[in-house]
Amino acid sequence: MLEVKKIIENKENYIEALKKRNFDAVEIFNQIISIDEKRRATQSKLDEILAQSNQLSKEIGQLFKSGKTSEANELKTKTANLKSDAKTLNEEMTQAQEDLQNLLYEVPNIPHPSVPAGKSDEDNEEIKRAGQIPELHSEALPHWELAKKYDIIDFELGNKITGAGFPVYKGKGAILQRALITYFLAKNAQAGYTEYQVPLVVNEASGYGTGQLPDKEGQMYHVKADDLYLIPTAEVPLTNMYRGNLLNASDLPIKCTGYTPCFRREAGSYGAHVRGLNRLHQFDKVEIVNFVEPSTSYQVLDEMVKHVEIILTELKLPYRILRLCGGDLGFTSALTFDFEVFSTAQDKWLEVSSVSNFENFQANRLKIRYKNKDKKKNLIHTLNGSALALPRILAGILENYQTPEGIKVPDVLIPFTGFDFID
């Protein structure tokens, strides 16, 4: 959430920057500034009335002590009127604050200057491509056919139990899935991340804190009876662990990682491009989250990008890195790099990770501050990334590592699987 003070100070610059997102901020900024002016004027009146009321209360006490009961009662009538006025102003303040908050929830983050303009993922900027794209044999299959051939993932059984988008992993498929999770967590731990096991459902405050609500409300599974939401990513509970906290500069950076199943409704997702593991309603993901001082956040973003690169390099999967354009940038992000793995059997790139810097956008919603060396309280910067999302990584491994005899297991995963081949 943007800070009202910063909107007032940088109104024209922010309006121009948000054009990269194809977001016209003129009207909503004018509304925000108008309501904030009203709120501050109301607060000023309220402060005056409260000061008056306090002064009169002192005078009433003195008058009673002096035996001037009649005069004291006259002032008591005045204080009663002042209290009534204060109540009205308090109600106006509450309403103004609510209106202001609701408007601020509608405004996306300001994109970093390096974010390219654009309307969709077609306008994203490729900044790097690495890894060898394998030449597959003539009878190579897409992963959903390989899963059926080697009986390692059962999509039909998942459909029977729950519905489309909830696959069942079996035998070596389940072991390979677990091996990937263990490997990702081990790599994250080596990079200094502390592992957490977090709840898979969150309350409304947590959803608003990280920006999933109200922006992605229709994409989240909602448990209405308890007003709880199934998490779309571990980012939500991990980041909310520090909601409302005042940290010390010496506490930073804080580096967290966690594995969770993730749940997304993915409403409106149909067609061949979402077959198999390409898009699921439930999937596994290992997340990394950083809480840092603002001056270091872009250095940390670079480190996170390199960390994901190391993992993909060790898996020997061909990948590319994209800088997302304004039209494809997530609501809360200031700058995002997407990683895509090339699926040789499908002849397409599959997104496997997003690494983002939210600057203080989430921290302002979450009220996470830190005290610097001068004891001043400032909002921290938050960052997160997938390290990594499993479905498309697994799809890439199955397709790129297939041979006429079966599927090889990447060397780096063999210590975690206990086998080197699926046949």
C-alpha positions as CSV (number, residue, x, y, z in Angstrom):
1,M,0.0,0.0,0.0
2,L,1.3,3.4,-0.9
3,E,1.9,6.0,1.8
4,V,-0.5,9.0,1.6
5,K,2.4,11.4,2.3
6,K,4.4,10.0,-0.6
7,I,1.4,10.2,-2.9
8,I,1.0,13.9,-2.0
9,E,4.7,14.6,-2.4
10,N,5.1,12.6,-5.7
11,K,1.7,12.8,-7.2
12,E,2.6,13.7,-10.8
13,N,5.6,11.3,-10.8
14,Y,3.5,8.5,-9.5
15,I,0.7,9.1,-12.0
16,E,3.3,8.9,-14.8
17,A,5.0,5.8,-13.4
18,L,1.6,4.0,-13.0
19,K,1.0,4.5,-16.7
20,K,3.5,1.6,-17.3
21,R,0.9,-0.6,-15.6
22,N,-1.9,0.9,-17.8
23,F,-3.4,2.3,-14.6
24,D,-4.8,5.8,-14.6
25,A,-4.3,7.2,-11.1
26,V,-5.5,10.8,-11.6
27,E,-9.0,10.4,-10.2
28,I,-8.2,8.0,-7.4
29,F,-5.2,10.2,-6.2
30,N,-7.4,13.3,-6.2
31,Q,-10.0,11.3,-4.0
32,I,-7.2,10.1,-1.7
33,I,-5.8,13.6,-1.2
34,S,-9.2,15.1,-0.7
35,I,-10.2,12.6,1.9
36,D,-6.9,12.9,3.6
37,E,-7.3,16.7,3.8
38,K,-10.8,16.2,5.3
39,R,-9.4,13.6,7.8
40,R,-6.6,16.0,8.9
41,A,-9.0,18.9,9.3
42,T,-11.4,16.8,11.3
43,Q,-8.5,15.6,13.5
44,S,-7.5,19.2,14.1
45,K,-11.1,20.1,15.2
46,L,-11.2,17.1,17.4
47,D,-7.9,18.0,19.1
48,E,-9.2,21.5,19.7
49,I,-12.4,20.2,21.3
50,L,-10.6,17.7,23.4
51,A,-8.2,20.4,24.7
52,Q,-11.2,22.6,25.4
53,S,-13.0,19.8,27.2
54,N,-9.9,19.0,29.3
55,Q,-9.5,22.7,30.3
56,L,-13.2,23.0,31.2
57,S,-13.0,19.9,33.4
58,K,-10.2,21.4,35.4
59,E,-12.2,24.6,35.8
60,I,-15.3,22.7,36.9
61,G,-13.3,21.0,39.6
62,Q,-12.0,24.3,40.9
63,L,-15.4,25.9,40.8
64,F,-16.9,23.0,42.9
65,K,-14.1,23.3,45.4
66,S,-14.8,27.0,45.6
67,G,-18.5,26.3,46.2
68,K,-19.6,27.9,42.9
69,T,-21.9,25.1,42.0
70,S,-24.1,27.1,39.6
71,E,-21.2,28.2,37.5
72,A,-19.7,24.7,37.6
73,N,-23.0,23.2,36.3
74,E,-23.1,25.7,33.4
75,L,-19.6,24.6,32.4
76,K,-20.8,20.9,32.7
77,T,-23.4,21.7,30.1
78,K,-20.7,23.0,27.8
79,T,-18.6,20.0,28.3
80,A,-21.5,17.7,27.5
81,N,-22.0,19.6,24.2
82,L,-18.3,19.3,23.5
83,K,-18.4,15.5,24.2
84,S,-21.3,15.2,21.7
85,D,-19.3,17.2,19.1
86,A,-16.3,15.0,19.8
87,K,-18.3,11.8,19.3
88,T,-19.6,13.1,15.9
89,L,-16.0,14.1,14.8
90,N,-14.7,10.7,15.9
91,E,-17.3,9.0,13.7
92,E,-16.4,11.2,10.8
93,M,-12.7,10.4,11.4
94,T,-13.4,6.7,11.4
95,Q,-15.4,6.9,8.2
96,A,-12.7,9.0,6.5
97,Q,-10.0,6.6,7.6
98,E,-12.0,3.6,6.2
99,D,-12.7,5.4,2.9
100,L,-9.0,6.3,2.6
101,Q,-7.9,2.7,3.4
102,N,-10.3,1.3,0.8
103,L,-9.0,3.6,-1.9
104,L,-5.4,2.9,-1.1
105,Y,-6.1,-0.8,-1.4
106,E,-7.1,-0.2,-5.0
107,V,-3.8,1.4,-6.0
108,P,-1.0,-1.0,-7.2
109,N,2.7,-0.5,-6.3
110,I,4.8,2.0,-8.2
111,P,7.0,0.1,-10.8
112,H,10.7,0.4,-10.5
113,P,12.2,2.7,-13.3
114,S,13.7,-0.4,-15.0
115,V,10.3,-2.0,-15.5
116,P,9.5,-1.8,-19.3
117,A,6.2,-0.5,-20.4
118,G,3.8,-3.1,-21.9
119,K,0.3,-4.5,-21.8
120,S,0.9,-8.3,-21.4
121,D,3.4,-11.1,-21.0
122,E,4.3,-10.7,-24.7
123,D,6.0,-7.4,-23.8
124,N,8.2,-8.9,-21.1
125,E,11.9,-8.4,-21.6
126,E,14.2,-11.4,-21.8
127,I,17.5,-10.6,-20.1
128,K,19.2,-13.9,-20.0
129,R,19.0,-17.4,-21.5
130,A,21.2,-20.4,-20.3
131,G,21.4,-24.1,-20.4
132,Q,21.4,-26.7,-23.2
133,I,18.1,-27.6,-24.8
134,P,18.3,-31.4,-25.3
135,E,17.5,-33.1,-28.6
136,L,14.9,-35.7,-27.8
137,H,14.3,-39.0,-29.6
138,S,11.6,-39.2,-32.3
139,E,8.9,-40.7,-30.0
140,A,9.3,-38.2,-27.1
141,L,6.2,-37.5,-25.2
142,P,4.8,-34.6,-23.1
143,H,4.9,-35.1,-19.4
144,W,1.2,-36.1,-19.0
145,E,1.8,-39.0,-21.3
146,L,5.0,-39.9,-19.6
147,A,3.2,-39.8,-16.2
148,K,0.7,-42.3,-17.5
149,K,3.3,-44.5,-19.3
150,Y,5.4,-44.9,-16.2
151,D,2.5,-44.7,-13.7
152,I,4.0,-41.9,-11.6
153,I,1.2,-39.3,-11.7
154,D,-2.5,-40.1,-11.9
155,F,-4.5,-37.2,-13.1
156,E,-7.7,-39.2,-13.5
157,L,-7.5,-40.5,-9.9
158,G,-7.1,-36.9,-8.6
159,N,-10.2,-35.9,-10.6
160,K,-12.1,-38.8,-9.0
161,I,-11.1,-37.8,-5.5
162,T,-11.5,-34.1,-5.8
163,G,-11.6,-32.7,-9.4
164,A,-9.5,-31.5,-12.2
165,G,-6.2,-29.8,-11.1
166,F,-5.6,-32.1,-8.1
167,P,-3.2,-34.8,-9.3
168,V,-2.1,-37.9,-7.3
169,Y,1.7,-38.6,-7.3
170,K,2.6,-42.3,-7.1
171,G,5.6,-44.4,-6.5
172,K,8.7,-42.9,-8.0
173,G,6.7,-39.8,-9.0
174,A,5.9,-39.1,-5.3
175,I,9.5,-39.8,-4.3
176,L,10.8,-37.5,-7.0
177,Q,8.4,-34.8,-5.8
178,R,9.6,-35.2,-2.2
179,A,13.3,-35.2,-3.4
180,L,12.8,-31.8,-5.1
181,I,11.2,-30.3,-2.0
182,T,14.1,-31.6,0.2
183,Y,16.7,-30.4,-2.3
184,F,15.2,-26.9,-2.6
185,L,15.0,-26.5,1.2
186,A,18.6,-27.8,1.6
187,K,19.8,-25.2,-1.0
188,N,17.9,-22.4,0.8
189,A,19.3,-23.4,4.2
190,Q,22.8,-23.3,2.7
191,A,22.1,-19.8,1.5
192,G,21.2,-18.7,5.1
193,Y,17.4,-19.1,5.1
194,T,15.7,-20.3,8.2
195,E,13.1,-23.0,7.5
196,Y,9.5,-22.6,8.8
197,Q,6.5,-24.8,8.7
198,V,3.5,-22.5,8.6
199,P,-0.3,-22.8,8.5
200,L,-2.0,-23.5,5.2
201,V,-5.0,-21.3,6.0
202,V,-4.8,-17.6,6.9
203,N,-7.2,-15.0,8.2
204,E,-8.5,-12.0,6.3
205,A,-5.9,-9.6,7.9
206,S,-3.1,-11.8,6.5
207,G,-4.6,-11.8,3.0
208,Y,-4.9,-8.0,3.1
209,G,-1.4,-7.6,4.6
210,T,0.5,-9.2,1.7
211,G,-1.9,-7.9,-1.0
212,Q,-3.8,-11.0,-2.0
213,L,-6.9,-9.3,-0.8
214,P,-8.8,-7.6,-2.2
215,D,-6.8,-7.9,-5.5
216,K,-7.0,-11.7,-5.9
217,E,-10.1,-12.5,-3.8
218,G,-11.8,-14.5,-6.5
219,Q,-8.7,-16.7,-7.0
220,M,-8.4,-17.8,-3.4
221,Y,-10.3,-20.7,-1.8
222,H,-12.5,-19.2,1.0
223,V,-13.7,-21.2,4.0
224,K,-16.7,-19.1,4.6
225,A,-17.8,-20.7,7.9
226,D,-14.6,-19.7,9.6
227,D,-13.7,-16.7,7.3
228,L,-10.3,-18.2,6.5
229,Y,-8.5,-18.6,3.2
230,L,-6.4,-21.4,1.8
231,I,-3.0,-20.0,1.0
232,P,-2.0,-19.3,-2.6
233,T,1.7,-19.3,-1.7
234,A,3.8,-19.6,1.5
235,E,4.6,-15.9,1.0
236,V,1.4,-15.0,2.8
237,P,2.0,-16.8,6.2
238,L,5.8,-16.3,6.1
239,T,5.5,-12.5,5.6
240,N,2.7,-12.2,8.1
241,M,4.8,-13.7,10.8
242,Y,6.2,-10.1,11.4
243,R,2.9,-8.2,10.9
244,G,2.8,-5.3,13.3
245,N,6.3,-5.9,14.6
246,L,8.9,-3.2,15.3
247,L,12.3,-4.7,14.5
248,N,15.8,-3.4,15.1
249,A,18.3,-2.8,12.3
250,S,20.5,-5.4,13.9
251,D,17.7,-8.0,13.3
252,L,18.0,-7.5,9.5
253,P,18.1,-9.1,7.1
254,I,15.6,-11.8,8.1
255,K,15.6,-14.7,5.7
256,C,12.8,-17.2,5.7
257,T,12.0,-20.3,3.7
258,G,9.2,-22.8,3.8
259,Y,7.5,-25.6,1.9
260,T,3.7,-25.7,1.6
261,P,1.1,-27.0,-0.7
262,C,-0.5,-24.0,-2.5
263,F,-4.2,-23.6,-3.5
264,R,-5.5,-21.5,-6.4
265,R,-8.9,-21.5,-8.0
266,E,-7.4,-20.5,-11.4
267,A,-10.9,-19.6,-12.6
268,G,-11.2,-19.4,-16.3
269,S,-8.1,-21.6,-17.0
270,Y,-9.0,-24.0,-19.8
271,G,-7.4,-25.5,-22.9
272,A,-4.3,-27.4,-24.0
273,H,-1.9,-24.9,-22.4
274,V,-3.0,-25.9,-18.9
275,R,-2.8,-29.7,-19.5
276,G,-1.1,-32.0,-17.0
277,L,1.1,-30.1,-14.5
278,N,1.0,-26.8,-16.5
279,R,-1.6,-25.3,-14.2
280,L,-3.1,-26.9,-11.1
281,H,-5.5,-25.9,-8.3
282,Q,-3.2,-27.6,-5.7
283,F,0.6,-27.7,-6.1
284,D,3.7,-27.8,-4.0
285,K,6.1,-24.8,-3.7
286,V,9.2,-23.8,-1.7
287,E,9.3,-20.1,-1.0
288,I,12.0,-17.7,0.1
289,V,11.1,-14.4,1.8
290,N,13.4,-11.5,2.9
291,F,12.9,-8.6,5.3
292,V,15.6,-6.0,4.7
293,E,16.7,-2.4,5.1
294,P,15.5,-0.3,2.2
295,S,19.0,0.6,1.1
296,T,19.9,-3.1,0.5
297,S,16.7,-4.4,-1.1
298,Y,17.9,-4.3,-4.7
299,Q,21.2,-6.0,-3.8
300,V,19.2,-8.7,-2.1
301,L,16.9,-9.0,-5.1
302,D,20.0,-9.7,-7.3
303,E,21.2,-12.3,-4.8
304,M,17.8,-14.0,-4.9
305,V,17.9,-14.2,-8.7
306,K,21.4,-15.7,-8.6
307,H,20.2,-18.2,-6.0
308,V,17.4,-19.5,-8.2
309,E,19.8,-19.6,-11.2
310,I,22.2,-21.8,-9.2
311,I,19.4,-24.3,-8.5
312,L,18.3,-24.4,-12.2
313,T,21.9,-24.8,-13.3
314,E,22.4,-27.7,-10.9
315,L,19.2,-29.3,-12.2
316,K,20.7,-28.8,-15.8
317,L,17.5,-27.4,-17.1
318,P,17.5,-24.8,-19.9
319,Y,16.0,-21.6,-18.6
320,R,15.6,-17.9,-19.3
321,I,15.0,-14.9,-17.1
322,L,12.4,-12.2,-17.9
323,R,12.0,-8.8,-16.5
324,L,8.2,-8.3,-16.3
325,C,6.6,-5.3,-18.1
326,G,4.2,-3.0,-16.3
327,G,1.2,-4.8,-17.7
328,D,2.3,-8.2,-16.4
329,L,3.7,-7.0,-13.1
330,G,2.0,-8.3,-9.9
331,F,-0.2,-5.8,-8.0
332,T,2.2,-5.5,-5.0
333,S,5.5,-5.8,-6.9
334,A,7.9,-2.9,-7.8
335,L,10.1,-5.2,-9.9
336,T,9.8,-8.9,-10.8
337,F,12.0,-11.4,-12.6
338,D,10.3,-14.5,-13.9
339,F,12.2,-17.7,-14.5
340,E,11.0,-20.0,-17.3
341,V,12.2,-23.6,-18.1
342,F,12.0,-24.8,-21.6
343,S,9.8,-27.9,-22.1
344,T,11.3,-29.6,-25.2
345,A,8.4,-32.1,-25.6
346,Q,5.8,-29.2,-25.5
347,D,8.2,-26.8,-27.4
348,K,7.3,-24.0,-25.0
349,W,8.6,-22.1,-22.0
350,L,7.1,-22.8,-18.6
351,E,7.2,-20.3,-15.7
352,V,8.8,-21.9,-12.6
353,S,9.6,-18.9,-10.4
354,S,8.9,-15.2,-9.8
355,V,11.4,-13.2,-7.7
356,S,10.0,-9.8,-6.6
357,N,10.9,-6.7,-4.6
358,F,7.8,-5.1,-3.0
359,E,9.9,-2.3,-1.5
360,N,7.7,-1.0,1.4
361,F,4.3,-1.7,-0.2
362,Q,3.6,-4.8,1.8
363,A,5.3,-3.4,4.9
364,N,3.0,-0.4,4.9
365,R,0.0,-2.7,4.9
366,L,1.5,-5.0,7.5
367,K,2.9,-2.2,9.6
368,I,6.4,-3.8,9.8
369,R,8.9,-1.2,10.9
370,Y,12.5,-1.1,12.1
371,K,14.5,1.2,14.2
372,N,17.7,2.4,12.5
373,K,20.9,3.6,14.1
374,D,19.3,7.0,14.9
375,K,16.4,5.2,16.6
376,K,14.0,6.5,13.8
377,K,11.2,4.1,12.8
378,N,11.0,3.3,9.1
379,L,9.1,0.8,7.0
380,I,11.2,-2.2,5.9
381,H,11.4,-3.7,2.4
382,T,10.0,-7.2,1.7
383,L,11.0,-9.5,-1.1
384,N,9.9,-13.0,-2.0
385,G,10.6,-15.7,-4.6
386,S,9.8,-19.2,-5.6
387,A,12.7,-21.5,-5.0
388,L,11.0,-23.3,-6.6
389,A,7.4,-24.1,-7.7
390,L,7.4,-27.8,-8.3
391,P,4.8,-28.7,-11.0
392,R,6.5,-27.2,-14.0
393,I,10.0,-28.1,-12.7
394,L,8.8,-31.7,-12.5
395,A,7.3,-31.4,-16.0
396,G,10.6,-30.0,-17.3
397,I,12.6,-32.8,-15.8
398,L,10.2,-35.5,-17.1
399,E,10.3,-34.1,-20.6
400,N,13.9,-33.0,-20.9
401,Y,15.4,-36.1,-19.2
402,Q,13.3,-38.7,-21.1
403,T,15.0,-41.4,-23.2
404,P,13.6,-44.3,-25.2
405,E,14.2,-46.5,-22.2
406,G,12.8,-44.3,-19.5
407,I,13.5,-41.0,-17.6
408,K,16.8,-40.1,-16.1
409,V,17.0,-38.5,-12.7
410,P,19.1,-35.3,-12.5
411,D,22.4,-36.1,-10.8
412,V,21.8,-33.6,-8.0
413,L,18.6,-35.3,-7.0
414,I,19.9,-38.9,-6.8
415,P,21.0,-38.6,-3.2
416,F,17.4,-37.6,-2.3
417,T,15.6,-40.2,-4.4
418,G,17.8,-43.2,-4.0
419,F,17.4,-44.1,-7.7
420,D,18.7,-42.7,-10.9
421,F,16.1,-43.9,-13.4
422,I,12.3,-44.2,-13.9
423,D,11.2,-47.0,-16.1
